[in-house]
């Protein structure tokens, strides 16, 4: 009887010591969706690192800023990502909190010999005046324009909103036979990767991780340093979105993204943290 009791005590001590060295079990789960640029640029990796550090199960998917906002509005997700600012039509009970910086960049297929473009030439492409790469001292190939735009009636994507405001002076891209509208920037990037005459506007944070050529703008290449130091134009903010009364764990994740550790991680992924901008 005494031996059996001693065995139980020893087993209790063993499992207590063993479990003390293990990370605490965490039943909390967070879900997020939205901006493809954010997801590719920093959010997927940040969510993975946050899960490793805290044990909170993180599930993040892309689909575009508009999808993220709609998912958050309908309660399908706990947080969302957006690469555009709040619009008048957005729900008033959602907070937009900037967590990083990005910049619009122009991408082409890696085989394209063109390596520089002006903003006026970009406008020429979107207005249908430039339709062949030969007009830009490239090969005799049609310019195949890929544009990120959500389903009809759901507003503009984050990249298209920024393009319209920062480049097209408020105008819409002209719908030509060589213009293709796709559901998200992630799909746009993938199409440029495999289309010899492809052209698109994308976000720096995601474009650097794609198999594409990023063009100089007026002779300035959009690297992290030039964007941070305001030497490259077209800089724009990236946001995380929360409902007015978020789950406590969602608020903790946002706080982590804004913390010194979170900002260091965002920068380490190649994206531009708030602290990178001088």
Backbone bond lengths (Angstrom), bond angles and torsions (degrees), N, CA, C in turn:
res aa  C-N    CA-C-N  psi(-1)  N-CA   C-N-CA  omega(-1)  CA-C   N-CA-C  phi
1 X - - - 1.459 - - 1.527 110.30 -
2 X 1.358 115.07 -44.32 1.452 118.79 179.63 1.525 110.77 -65.90
3 X 1.342 116.47 -39.54 1.460 120.49 179.29 1.524 111.15 -62.78
4 X 1.347 115.87 -41.08 1.465 120.23 178.94 1.514 111.61 -64.64
5 X 1.345 115.59 -40.38 1.463 120.04 179.62 1.530 110.28 -65.48
6 X 1.356 115.34 -41.18 1.457 120.31 179.23 1.534 110.65 -62.98
7 X 1.323 116.49 -38.11 1.468 120.86 179.06 1.517 111.04 -62.53
8 X 1.326 116.11 -43.66 1.476 121.07 179.03 1.525 110.51 -60.95
9 X 1.353 115.66 -44.08 1.465 119.70 180.00 1.525 111.10 -62.23
10 X 1.342 115.91 -44.00 1.458 119.87 -179.86 1.525 111.78 -63.92
11 X 1.340 115.89 -40.54 1.465 119.66 178.13 1.523 111.02 -64.26
12 X 1.326 115.69 -39.39 1.472 120.49 179.10 1.533 110.45 -62.25
13 X 1.353 115.08 -45.06 1.469 119.77 179.78 1.534 110.13 -63.59
14 X 1.340 116.60 -41.92 1.460 121.10 -178.54 1.531 111.56 -60.81
15 X 1.333 115.84 -49.76 1.470 118.91 -177.51 1.525 112.03 -69.65
16 X 1.334 116.72 -29.79 1.466 119.52 176.84 1.516 110.84 -66.43
17 X 1.327 116.43 -45.77 1.458 121.13 179.50 1.523 110.90 -67.69
18 X 1.342 116.60 -41.18 1.467 121.64 -178.67 1.521 111.39 -63.37
19 X 1.318 115.44 -45.99 1.466 119.19 -177.32 1.515 111.82 -70.82
20 X 1.344 117.16 -25.51 1.466 119.70 -179.99 1.517 111.40 -65.99
21 X 1.311 116.94 -25.87 1.453 120.22 179.86 1.510 113.95 -87.43
22 X 1.351 118.32 -1.79 1.451 122.51 -178.86 1.523 109.93 -99.97
23 X 1.353 117.51 151.44 1.456 119.31 175.69 1.513 110.44 -64.22
24 X 1.302 115.81 142.49 1.458 119.56 -178.10 1.514 110.80 -65.01
25 X 1.320 115.82 139.81 1.459 120.70 176.88 1.519 108.58 -65.68
26 X 1.324 116.83 141.96 1.456 121.14 -177.46 1.516 107.79 -134.55
27 X 1.301 116.89 120.57 1.455 120.37 -176.48 1.526 112.48 -91.78
28 X 1.340 117.70 -4.96 1.455 121.06 -177.00 1.529 110.97 -70.52
29 X 1.337 116.30 141.56 1.459 122.56 176.63 1.512 109.15 -130.89
30 X 1.339 116.55 136.07 1.455 121.66 175.77 1.523 109.87 -120.99
31 X 1.321 116.17 139.25 1.453 121.23 177.22 1.523 109.57 -122.23
32 X 1.320 116.03 144.77 1.453 120.99 178.88 1.511 110.83 -146.81
33 X 1.325 116.83 159.40 1.466 121.43 176.76 1.524 108.82 -153.46
34 X 1.340 115.45 172.34 1.458 118.52 174.91 1.502 114.86 134.10
35 X 1.322 114.64 -143.98 1.464 126.34 -171.01 1.532 113.96 -42.80
36 X 1.338 115.92 120.12 1.466 120.82 179.87 1.523 112.03 -65.78
37 X 1.339 116.22 -35.77 1.466 119.83 178.67 1.522 110.20 -62.18
38 X 1.333 116.88 -45.19 1.466 121.03 179.24 1.516 111.08 -63.88
39 X 1.326 116.61 -44.23 1.460 119.90 -177.48 1.520 111.46 -62.20
40 X 1.317 116.63 -45.68 1.459 120.71 -179.94 1.527 110.83 -72.33
41 X 1.336 115.77 -36.32 1.452 120.50 -172.63 1.509 115.36 -77.32
42 X 1.361 116.78 -39.43 1.463 117.46 -177.18 1.527 114.66 -153.54
43 X 1.338 118.49 -29.85 1.456 120.03 -165.68 1.524 113.51 -69.80
44 X 1.323 117.54 -42.37 1.461 119.60 179.68 1.528 110.99 -59.60
45 X 1.328 116.60 -45.13 1.468 120.49 179.85 1.525 111.60 -68.58
46 X 1.330 116.37 -39.39 1.460 119.47 178.95 1.523 110.79 -63.61
47 X 1.330 116.98 -41.26 1.465 121.16 178.26 1.526 110.70 -63.38
48 X 1.324 116.71 -40.47 1.470 120.48 178.66 1.525 110.76 -63.32
49 X 1.325 116.66 -43.93 1.462 120.14 -179.54 1.528 111.06 -68.56
50 X 1.321 116.75 -36.80 1.466 120.17 178.33 1.528 110.38 -64.80
51 X 1.328 116.28 -39.30 1.468 120.15 177.94 1.528 110.59 -63.37
52 X 1.331 116.86 -42.10 1.466 120.20 179.08 1.530 111.44 -63.44
53 X 1.318 116.26 -38.43 1.460 120.85 -176.66 1.526 113.43 -76.63
54 X 1.323 116.72 -32.51 1.471 120.24 -171.55 1.525 114.78 -115.66
55 X 1.313 117.44 -20.92 1.455 119.97 -174.54 1.514 113.63 85.33
56 X 1.336 118.21 -4.85 1.466 121.45 177.45 1.529 108.50 -69.77
57 X 1.316 117.24 128.51 1.456 121.36 179.18 1.524 109.35 -75.56
58 X 1.339 116.85 124.43 1.456 122.28 -175.58 1.531 110.09 -114.99
59 X 1.309 116.06 129.08 1.461 121.96 176.41 1.530 107.97 -127.70
60 X 1.330 115.71 114.54 1.460 120.61 -176.38 1.523 108.93 -128.33
61 X 1.324 116.33 133.78 1.460 120.47 175.98 1.525 109.11 -132.12
62 X 1.340 115.64 157.47 1.462 119.56 179.19 1.522 109.34 -94.04
63 X 1.320 117.01 -155.90 1.453 120.40 -177.40 1.513 112.55 133.69
64 X 1.352 116.72 -12.35 1.449 119.83 178.56 1.512 113.56 112.46
65 X 1.322 116.28 155.34 1.465 121.57 -178.63 1.523 112.22 -59.63
66 X 1.326 116.08 -41.90 1.473 119.97 -178.72 1.526 110.74 -63.11
67 X 1.328 116.91 -41.45 1.469 121.02 177.96 1.522 110.12 -62.20
68 X 1.334 116.83 -43.74 1.458 120.29 179.72 1.519 112.28 -61.03
69 X 1.328 116.29 -44.58 1.462 120.33 179.53 1.522 110.77 -62.99
70 X 1.323 116.69 -43.13 1.467 120.45 179.59 1.527 111.01 -66.27
71 X 1.332 116.88 -41.09 1.466 120.40 178.13 1.526 111.14 -61.82
72 X 1.333 116.23 -40.58 1.459 120.16 179.92 1.525 110.87 -69.59
73 X 1.313 116.40 -40.72 1.468 120.76 179.24 1.523 111.63 -61.23
74 X 1.332 116.20 -39.05 1.464 120.76 -176.95 1.526 113.22 -87.89
75 X 1.342 117.33 -0.59 1.454 120.57 177.57 1.510 115.05 81.53
76 X 1.336 117.67 13.60 1.464 120.21 -179.62 1.525 112.43 -75.42
77 X 1.340 116.70 -24.57 1.463 121.11 -178.72 1.527 109.46 -132.37
78 X 1.320 115.62 165.03 1.470 121.78 -179.81 1.523 112.40 -91.63
79 X 1.341 117.17 -24.85 1.457 121.80 177.30 1.520 107.92 -152.63
80 X 1.316 116.34 165.61 1.459 120.16 179.83 1.520 109.42 -140.41
81 X 1.331 115.34 167.31 1.461 121.61 177.48 1.519 108.48 -121.98
82 X 1.329 115.95 141.68 1.456 120.87 179.01 1.518 109.81 -139.99
83 X 1.346 116.57 140.85 1.464 120.48 173.14 1.523 109.78 -110.76
84 X 1.302 116.25 27.85 1.462 121.32 169.53 1.513 108.78 -138.45
85 X 1.325 115.78 158.59 1.456 120.94 179.46 1.526 110.73 -75.54
86 X 1.298 116.65 173.05 1.457 121.37 176.97 1.528 110.30 -62.82
87 X 1.329 115.47 136.76 1.464 121.93 175.81 1.528 109.01 -108.12
88 X 1.320 115.94 161.57 1.467 120.40 -177.96 1.523 112.26 -58.18
89 X 1.330 116.88 -32.86 1.466 120.39 -176.88 1.524 113.33 -82.44
90 X 1.335 118.15 -6.32 1.462 120.49 -178.51 1.529 110.40 -72.65
91 X 1.338 117.11 150.23 1.467 120.15 178.48 1.524 111.62 -58.74
92 X 1.324 116.50 139.16 1.455 120.45 -177.86 1.509 114.15 -76.08
93 X 1.334 117.41 -14.20 1.465 120.28 -177.17 1.519 112.56 -97.38
94 X 1.333 116.61 25.72 1.459 122.22 176.10 1.524 108.58 -120.87
95 X 1.329 116.64 131.40 1.458 122.00 178.65 1.527 110.10 -95.76
96 X 1.345 116.38 133.21 1.458 123.06 174.63 1.529 107.28 -101.28
97 X 1.338 117.74 117.14 1.465 121.64 -178.51 1.527 108.78 -120.27
98 X 1.314 117.07 119.15 1.462 119.78 -179.65 1.524 110.40 -71.03
99 X 1.356 115.38 133.40 1.464 120.57 179.37 1.529 112.39 -124.54
100 X 1.340 117.49 -12.09 1.465 120.15 -177.63 1.525 109.06 -160.62
101 X 1.333 114.82 175.16 1.457 122.19 174.34 1.521 109.76 -116.93
102 X 1.322 115.62 157.80 1.457 122.70 177.57 1.527 106.69 -146.31
103 X 1.305 118.01 -179.13 1.462 122.16 172.73 1.520 108.10 -149.69
104 X 1.318 115.94 147.67 1.456 119.66 171.93 1.523 108.82 -70.90
105 X 1.325 116.65 136.17 1.460 121.66 175.28 1.522 108.40 -133.62
106 X 1.318 115.76 161.87 1.462 121.41 -178.77 1.517 108.36 -113.54
107 X 1.323 116.18 127.15 1.459 121.30 -172.73 1.524 110.87 -119.23
108 X 1.328 114.39 147.29 1.461 122.07 177.23 1.523 108.15 -138.28
109 X 1.326 115.62 171.66 1.463 120.89 175.94 1.529 109.81 -63.39
110 X 1.314 117.07 146.61 1.468 121.12 -175.67 1.530 112.94 -62.22
111 X 1.332 117.92 -22.93 1.467 120.67 -179.59 1.521 112.92 -82.46
112 X 1.317 117.53 -6.78 1.470 121.25 -177.29 1.527 110.06 -71.61
113 X 1.332 119.70 124.01 1.472 121.15 -179.04 1.526 113.97 -73.08
114 X 1.324 117.80 -16.63 1.461 120.32 178.48 1.523 108.69 -67.72
115 X 1.330 118.25 132.47 1.461 119.89 179.45 1.525 113.42 -128.71
116 X 1.338 116.85 0.64 1.466 120.21 -179.63 1.525 109.32 -141.84
117 X 1.318 115.88 145.94 1.463 120.37 179.56 1.525 108.17 -148.33
118 X 1.317 116.36 149.39 1.467 120.51 175.47 1.520 108.73 -99.27
119 X 1.320 115.96 161.53 1.462 119.38 178.16 1.518 110.85 -64.79
120 X 1.317 117.50 -31.93 1.465 120.29 177.37 1.530 110.16 -66.60
121 X 1.329 116.92 -37.37 1.468 119.91 177.02 1.523 111.05 -68.59
122 X 1.332 117.24 -36.74 1.464 119.93 174.93 1.525 110.01 -61.00
123 X 1.330 116.54 -44.32 1.466 119.51 177.60 1.529 110.47 -62.01
124 X 1.332 116.05 -36.70 1.460 119.93 178.11 1.518 112.41 -61.92
125 X 1.323 116.46 -37.88 1.471 120.62 177.12 1.528 110.25 -65.83
126 X 1.323 116.37 -48.64 1.463 119.68 -177.39 1.531 112.72 -70.11
127 X 1.320 117.36 -23.82 1.465 120.80 178.66 1.525 112.49 -89.95
128 X 1.337 116.95 -1.54 1.463 120.42 177.54 1.519 114.12 82.02
129 X 1.337 118.92 11.04 1.468 122.20 178.94 1.527 111.43 -85.17
130 X 1.319 116.60 -30.38 1.467 122.08 176.35 1.521 107.25 -109.27
131 X 1.329 115.08 113.29 1.468 119.84 -174.22 1.528 113.06 -121.70
132 X 1.328 116.36 -8.17 1.466 120.51 -178.19 1.523 108.88 -134.66
133 X 1.337 115.93 139.24 1.466 119.57 -178.93 1.525 112.31 -64.17
134 X 1.343 117.20 -19.74 1.453 120.80 176.09 1.521 112.35 -61.70
135 X 1.338 116.73 -26.23 1.460 120.86 177.14 1.533 111.80 -70.42
136 X 1.327 116.72 -15.83 1.470 122.16 179.39 1.525 110.78 -114.37
137 X 1.344 115.61 26.02 1.462 123.08 179.12 1.526 112.10 64.71
138 X 1.312 115.08 29.15 1.455 120.75 175.42 1.520 110.53 -104.91
139 X 1.322 116.67 -161.59 1.460 121.13 178.72 1.524 110.99 -77.39
140 X 1.318 115.25 164.32 1.463 121.18 178.59 1.526 108.78 -78.40
141 X 1.326 113.88 79.51 1.470 120.91 -179.78 1.521 108.67 -136.70
142 X 1.330 117.99 142.02 1.459 118.88 175.32 1.528 111.33 -64.81
143 X 1.313 116.93 143.24 1.463 121.55 175.23 1.525 107.40 -80.07
144 X 1.325 116.38 111.04 1.464 122.08 179.21 1.528 108.11 -93.99
145 X 1.306 116.24 108.80 1.461 121.56 -173.09 1.525 110.01 -94.73
146 X 1.321 116.37 124.57 1.466 121.60 177.02 1.530 108.43 -110.44
147 X 1.329 115.50 128.72 1.464 121.61 -173.50 1.524 109.58 -126.91
148 X 1.319 115.58 131.02 1.468 120.85 177.97 1.518 109.26 -81.93
149 X 1.333 115.39 120.62 1.460 120.22 177.00 1.528 108.54 -151.60
150 X 1.339 118.04 126.23 1.467 120.95 179.05 1.525 111.37 -64.26
151 X 1.323 115.31 178.24 1.452 120.35 179.81 1.523 110.54 -58.52
152 X 1.304 115.22 153.32 1.466 121.75 -177.39 1.525 111.27 -52.20
153 X 1.324 114.36 134.31 1.462 119.59 177.09 1.510 114.68 88.81
154 X 1.351 118.48 -1.44 1.463 121.33 -176.94 1.527 113.09 -106.44
155 X 1.340 117.44 13.12 1.454 119.59 178.01 1.516 112.84 83.65
156 X 1.341 115.55 -174.71 1.453 121.62 -177.17 1.520 110.87 -93.99
157 X 1.327 115.12 151.32 1.459 119.87 175.70 1.517 109.50 -70.12
158 X 1.332 116.04 169.78 1.454 119.93 178.60 1.515 112.38 -62.38
159 X 1.336 117.38 -44.49 1.461 120.71 -179.93 1.519 110.72 -67.48
160 X 1.329 117.71 -42.00 1.466 118.71 -179.34 1.529 111.15 -67.39
161 X 1.326 116.58 -37.67 1.466 119.50 176.41 1.520 110.57 -59.35
162 X 1.344 116.26 -47.42 1.467 120.69 179.85 1.521 111.27 -64.81
163 X 1.326 116.89 -39.46 1.463 120.94 179.07 1.527 110.87 -62.85
164 X 1.307 115.53 -45.07 1.468 120.81 -179.75 1.527 110.98 -62.06
165 X 1.327 116.79 -43.00 1.463 121.08 -175.92 1.527 112.42 -77.59
166 X 1.341 117.48 -41.13 1.455 121.02 -169.75 1.525 114.19 -93.93
167 X 1.340 117.13 -21.22 1.459 120.28 -174.16 1.527 112.69 -121.34
168 X 1.334 116.31 -44.28 1.469 120.54 -171.89 1.516 113.81 -92.52
169 X 1.334 116.69 7.80 1.468 121.21 176.41 1.525 112.23 54.89
170 X 1.340 115.23 39.82 1.459 121.11 176.15 1.507 115.30 87.15
171 X 1.322 118.03 -3.51 1.467 120.99 -178.16 1.530 111.28 -87.96
172 X 1.339 115.18 160.26 1.463 121.51 175.89 1.530 109.45 -88.52
173 X 1.333 118.92 149.80 1.460 120.49 171.60 1.529 110.00 -61.48
174 X 1.321 116.40 143.72 1.462 121.07 178.25 1.534 108.76 -76.07
175 X 1.324 115.67 134.58 1.462 120.15 179.36 1.526 109.13 -84.58
176 X 1.323 116.18 99.90 1.455 121.66 177.95 1.524 109.56 -105.90
177 X 1.331 116.17 174.46 1.460 120.12 179.82 1.525 112.17 -67.39
178 X 1.329 116.62 -18.26 1.467 120.29 179.95 1.522 112.92 -101.24
179 X 1.320 117.61 8.33 1.471 121.64 177.97 1.524 109.51 -101.35
180 X 1.324 115.45 128.73 1.463 121.34 -179.92 1.519 108.76 -122.13
181 X 1.332 116.44 126.90 1.461 121.79 179.98 1.528 108.98 -99.17
182 X 1.336 115.87 129.23 1.460 121.94 -174.92 1.523 110.02 -126.22
183 X 1.328 116.08 164.17 1.472 120.95 -168.72 1.521 114.48 -71.24
184 X 1.330 118.63 -27.00 1.463 119.45 -176.45 1.513 110.54 -154.97
185 X 1.326 115.76 162.89 1.463 120.86 178.59 1.523 111.29 -64.31
186 X 1.323 117.24 -31.52 1.454 120.09 177.41 1.521 111.64 -59.19
187 X 1.330 117.09 -43.08 1.470 121.35 178.77 1.524 110.20 -69.57
188 X 1.328 116.69 -39.19 1.468 121.59 177.08 1.528 110.08 -57.31
189 X 1.325 116.84 -49.25 1.465 120.96 -179.98 1.528 111.22 -57.92
190 X 1.313 116.25 -42.58 1.466 120.81 -179.09 1.528 111.39 -64.91
191 X 1.330 117.34 -36.36 1.465 120.41 178.58 1.527 111.24 -67.71
192 X 1.333 117.30 -39.38 1.463 119.94 177.66 1.527 110.46 -65.44
193 X 1.323 116.96 -34.58 1.469 120.97 179.02 1.530 111.65 -57.27
194 X 1.329 117.22 -31.71 1.468 119.58 -173.59 1.528 114.57 -117.86
195 X 1.331 117.37 14.42 1.466 120.65 -179.38 1.527 109.54 -121.11
196 X 1.331 117.06 115.63 1.466 121.38 -173.44 1.525 112.66 -56.44
197 X 1.333 117.97 -39.78 1.460 120.69 -179.06 1.507 113.43 -97.99
198 X 1.330 116.63 15.32 1.456 120.74 -173.85 1.519 114.77 -67.13
199 X 1.325 115.34 147.48 1.464 122.84 176.58 1.521 108.02 -146.81
200 X 1.335 116.51 141.06 1.461 119.93 175.57 1.516 110.37 -160.72
201 X 1.311 114.37 159.77 1.460 121.39 167.73 1.517 107.02 -95.15
202 X 1.325 116.93 135.26 1.455 121.33 -179.69 1.519 108.60 -138.13
203 X 1.319 115.39 -174.30 1.455 121.26 175.03 1.522 109.83 -101.41
204 X 1.318 116.99 139.96 1.467 121.69 -179.59 1.525 111.42 -53.31
205 X 1.343 116.80 -45.83 1.467 121.50 -172.04 1.518 112.77 -58.52
206 X 1.329 116.90 -35.00 1.462 119.90 179.81 1.526 112.03 -94.32
207 X 1.342 117.67 -33.89 1.466 120.68 -176.20 1.522 112.13 -61.74
208 X 1.343 117.04 -34.16 1.473 119.56 -178.73 1.527 111.60 -67.29
209 X 1.325 117.10 -14.41 1.465 120.46 -179.73 1.529 111.98 -103.84
210 X 1.328 116.44 5.93 1.461 121.74 178.24 1.528 110.29 -102.75
211 X 1.324 115.86 162.23 1.460 121.59 179.35 1.527 109.12 -90.58
212 X 1.330 115.38 66.21 1.462 122.34 -177.38 1.525 109.18 -135.34
213 X 1.330 115.77 168.65 1.473 121.27 171.15 1.524 108.11 -99.02
214 X 1.323 115.51 130.78 1.457 121.34 175.23 1.533 107.41 -97.57
215 X 1.333 116.68 126.79 1.456 120.89 -176.13 1.529 112.34 -82.39
216 X 1.317 115.52 147.42 1.457 120.33 167.06 1.531 108.31 -68.16
217 X 1.312 116.66 153.47 1.464 121.56 174.98 1.518 107.38 -119.14
218 X 1.333 115.37 116.16 1.469 120.57 -176.13 1.537 111.10 52.48
219 X 1.337 115.31 37.99 1.459 121.17 176.98 1.510 115.85 85.37
220 X 1.320 118.43 -1.05 1.469 122.07 -178.09 1.522 109.54 -106.65
221 X 1.332 116.52 121.04 1.466 120.28 178.46 1.533 109.68 -83.56
222 X 1.325 116.88 132.81 1.473 120.23 -176.70 1.524 113.61 -80.75
223 X 1.324 116.41 78.43 1.458 118.21 172.65 1.533 108.96 -97.72
224 X 1.306 115.23 172.96 1.468 120.91 -174.50 1.523 112.23 -59.11
225 X 1.332 116.35 -41.49 1.457 120.21 -178.51 1.517 112.70 -65.15
226 X 1.336 116.90 -45.42 1.466 119.93 -177.56 1.528 111.46 -67.72
227 X 1.327 116.64 -35.26 1.468 118.90 177.25 1.525 109.56 -68.39
228 X 1.330 116.55 -45.01 1.469 120.68 -178.14 1.519 112.08 -63.24
229 X 1.324 116.21 -34.46 1.464 121.17 -176.70 1.527 112.89 -93.82
230 X 1.351 116.37 10.80 1.475 122.85 176.20 1.522 112.50 65.20
231 X 1.335 118.02 24.52 1.458 121.33 177.57 1.524 111.60 -89.95
232 X 1.321 116.52 -15.21 1.467 122.41 174.76 1.531 107.40 -113.62
233 X 1.330 117.55 133.69 1.470 119.22 -178.79 1.533 111.59 -76.82
234 X 1.298 116.57 -175.80 1.469 124.25 170.21 1.531 113.45 72.02
235 X 1.344 116.71 25.49 1.468 120.18 175.40 1.521 109.43 -71.34
236 X 1.337 116.86 143.46 1.472 121.44 -178.89 1.525 109.29 -149.57
237 X 1.329 117.66 156.94 1.466 120.55 -177.81 1.530 113.21 -85.31
238 X 1.327 115.02 156.05 1.466 122.89 170.87 1.527 108.05 -115.48
239 X 1.328 116.31 137.01 1.460 121.55 -173.80 1.520 112.60 -120.06
240 X 1.341 115.05 148.93 1.455 121.51 159.86 1.517 106.89 -104.82
241 X 1.324 115.93 144.40 1.460 121.94 -174.96 1.523 109.94 -118.50
242 X 1.314 115.28 137.31 1.460 121.79 175.89 1.525 109.42 -131.65
243 X 1.329 117.18 150.41 1.466 118.99 171.49 1.530 109.00 -69.30
244 X 1.322 117.30 164.03 1.466 121.27 -178.36 1.531 111.85 -58.43
245 X 1.337 116.24 -34.70 1.469 121.17 178.17 1.525 108.98 -120.33
246 X 1.319 117.22 77.66 1.465 120.33 -174.90 1.529 112.43 -75.98
247 X 1.325 115.19 163.94 1.455 119.69 169.05 1.526 108.21 -60.77
248 X 1.326 118.64 141.65 1.467 120.21 179.77 1.530 113.01 -53.60
249 X 1.326 116.74 -37.58 1.460 119.10 -178.48 1.526 111.55 -69.96
250 X 1.342 117.15 -30.75 1.462 120.18 176.54 1.524 110.11 -66.99
251 X 1.326 116.33 -40.39 1.464 120.50 176.32 1.520 110.67 -63.41
252 X 1.337 117.16 -38.39 1.465 120.79 178.65 1.539 110.68 -64.11
253 X 1.346 116.13 -38.39 1.469 119.14 179.04 1.523 110.61 -65.85
254 X 1.322 117.22 -41.99 1.461 120.23 176.72 1.529 110.74 -61.82
255 X 1.334 116.24 -44.71 1.469 120.02 178.46 1.525 110.57 -59.77
256 X 1.331 116.36 -37.80 1.457 120.50 177.88 1.527 110.53 -64.44
257 X 1.345 117.07 -42.86 1.465 121.00 179.31 1.526 111.44 -60.16
258 X 1.337 116.59 -32.74 1.462 121.37 -178.66 1.526 113.22 -89.26
259 X 1.322 116.41 -11.21 1.466 120.36 -178.11 1.524 110.78 -71.75
260 X 1.311 116.09 167.87 1.464 120.44 178.48 1.525 110.89 -58.83
261 X 1.322 116.83 -43.61 1.464 120.99 178.74 1.522 111.16 -62.75
262 X 1.338 116.57 -46.56 1.456 120.75 -179.64 1.513 112.07 -61.52
263 X 1.339 117.01 -42.77 1.453 120.89 179.85 1.532 111.30 -67.06
264 X 1.316 116.85 -36.91 1.462 119.94 176.34 1.526 110.49 -63.60
265 X 1.326 116.69 -40.17 1.462 119.91 178.32 1.522 111.22 -65.80
266 X 1.328 117.21 -45.41 1.466 121.00 179.45 1.525 109.85 -56.51
267 X 1.314 116.58 -43.82 1.465 120.39 178.96 1.525 111.32 -65.93
268 X 1.333 116.81 -36.40 1.467 120.50 -177.96 1.525 112.15 -67.76
269 X 1.323 117.70 -21.98 1.465 120.97 178.92 1.529 111.93 -79.16
270 X 1.325 116.61 -6.97 1.458 120.70 -177.59 1.510 113.50 102.30
271 X 1.330 116.96 -10.13 1.461 120.96 176.77 1.522 109.58 -78.57
272 X 1.326 116.57 175.19 1.456 121.55 -176.67 1.524 109.29 -106.45
273 X 1.318 116.12 109.16 1.463 120.43 179.96 1.517 110.21 -75.78
274 X 1.328 115.71 167.15 1.450 119.80 177.40 1.519 111.16 -61.46
275 X 1.343 115.28 -36.75 1.465 119.75 -178.26 1.521 113.37 -76.36
276 X 1.360 117.71 -13.78 1.463 120.60 177.29 1.520 112.10 -72.86
277 X 1.320 116.46 -27.39 1.469 120.54 -174.90 1.514 109.60 -81.92
278 X 1.310 116.22 124.63 1.451 121.98 -176.50 1.519 111.42 -105.56
